[in-house]
Amino acid sequence: MRRTTRGRRALHRSAAAIATIVACAASWAGGLGAAATSVRPEVWAGLELRAGIGSGIRSIVELGCTTGPTTWASLSHVESTIGFLWQEFGIRGRLGGASVAANVLLGPSTADFLFAQGLATLQVGGLDAEVHWALLGAAVLGGPARGFAVRAVGRVGGLEVVSTTEMGARIEDDDFDGMDVVHRATGLSRHYETDPTAPGRGLTGEKLTVDGWSLAGIDGGATVYVNRAGVEFLAVTLEDVASGLARGGFDLEARYDIDGDSLSLTPHAALGGRLLTFEPRFVVGGDSLDLVGFVLSAGWNGVTIRDVRVLDPARYIITTDGGQGRLEAVVDAVKNSHEYDERSRELVSIAVVWSGPAGENRALVDTYFEEGSGSLLTWGKSHVAGAVGLGGRTSLSWAAMAGTDGLDELEIGLTVSW
Amino acid sequence: MVFVRRVKARVRPRGATTLVLVLLLSGCTAFWEEPQGTAHLMVGDVVVTRTEGSVLVSVANMPGGGAAAIQFGSVGAGAVSLSGIDAASVQVEGCNGFVVLAAAFDVAAGEGALVAASGVGGVADGEVLRFTFDVTGPHPSFVLAEARVTLVSAASLWIGDWEVADAAYYAR
């Protein structure tokens, strides 16, 4: 009985929130209507079809319309194996003195409201302010949840101060990955930058960053993040510390973290038109400073090569979210639900972007080397992906994963826009 | 003079009103109930492509650094009951660091058991196991007996307070 009442209450609140969103959007659109009558609307559409081994056919249809300063967009995602998976609506424009944007995600196959987020960007008294707001529906495990966060950027003398005040929500940044709404049966997900599932009510966290201070000619910055459990981390960064090499130097980050302290040293050197970076990762452990891995990267003329190497697999791993791999602490990967394969010890990644007669093309080859692999050079698996323009607003994309036991994944996609 | 005052009065409240409205709207939403913190185990629906099927097993809100080991019953008393699925064809793969240590599927009884663990840490939110198999009937089912499932956290503690969730979506 208690659960039923609570469920009803949650349902009413969700319904009220959705009604508010719809009302705001309608009044917003209505208000803009008068100004929009003299502006010819620009309409566009896109269709992406993707077929893969064992995953059926995926169809994503995008529709959009720009009228004056306002842009409306719709995304429909259908999987042949499970049906109509996602329907998302988005709107972006201006409201008074603020730039505003909002997204609503629905689950058509289950007729559920899943997620909504809003963003207002405005200038107040010399401050650049962002208000992020999010609502997670009761149909999503972890919900219902609501919250907002305010990020304010200001300048004091030569210093840039960024304050993020969290009221039940966290915003994606260098230290936080935002939130995914995941479909349980397929693992497919939609990513959003505002996560309203921060524990607690009211003020749930505060992050303060001060950048641009200079000490003995070395630029630096500091960030502290406090939540309801106390100080989560404190990081001090020194940038471009001269190493004596021409056009070279290194960045240094010392981080006190509740999950483990670390010291990161990032030498970099600009050689000709190329940029070569070596980023060893050290961890402070008791009396010692341990080298747990490194990232070596070089880029020139649209080609980026990265070598990510793990030396202490008990504490560090290679995570694969976002392509080209990252060296990450196990605790961070777990906390942020990043994908990884515990057997991978090294990743060599080559990404190429080039312009063709029909637009921009790109290709990616990731090769993983694994501990215990009996194959040549301990090769474990390779992932290739890419897209090329075919002209006439059509592009062809592909992705494949092959391991020691053969081809695991193969996807071919066709995108047409008009 | 009056004109200047009126212009000021028009300009200033616009930005301030927007800010107050946005904060008011946002503020109204921030003080409702706390998000749920219960640990959950989720078994996905059977996804069928032609004659092959798959099931994803995921966790959410797992305490103690996340789930690091999982046991689905034992041989003769498996936690997985299969129907419309060829038990002999079942393959289990660990996700996000999980490695399947042992698995046994009994064709006659249509049930299965397994033990899996993570070698590098726990999984708080995300997939831990992926089952793939051949489908033999029109409505294949993959049912987990909750009472026969054991979970252990990365802090080497039993996770006793958890529930099976049947929500179609989860946040991570």
Interface residues (C-beta under 8 A of the other chain):
Chain A: A10 R13 A17 T20 C24 G54 S55 G56 S80 T81 I82 L95 G96 G97 A98 G107 S109 T110 D112 L114 A120 L122 Q123 V124 A129 V131 W133 L135 L136 A139 V140 L141 G142 G143 P144 A145 R146 G147 F148 V150 M167 G168 A169 M179 D180 V181 V182 H183 R184 A185 T186 G187 S189 D195 P196 T197 A198 P199 G200 R201 G202 P313 A314 I317 V330 V331 A333 V334 K335 S337 E339 Y340 D341 E342
Chain B: R14 G15 T17 T18 L19 V22 L23 L25 S26 G27 T29 A30 F31 W32 E33 E34 P35 Q36 G37 H40 M42 G44 D45 V46 V47 V48 T49 E52 S54 V55 L56 S58 A60 N61 G65 G66 N96 G97 V99 S118 G119 V120 G121 G122 V123 A124 D125 G126 E127 T132 A154 A165 A167 A168 Y169 Y170 A171 R172
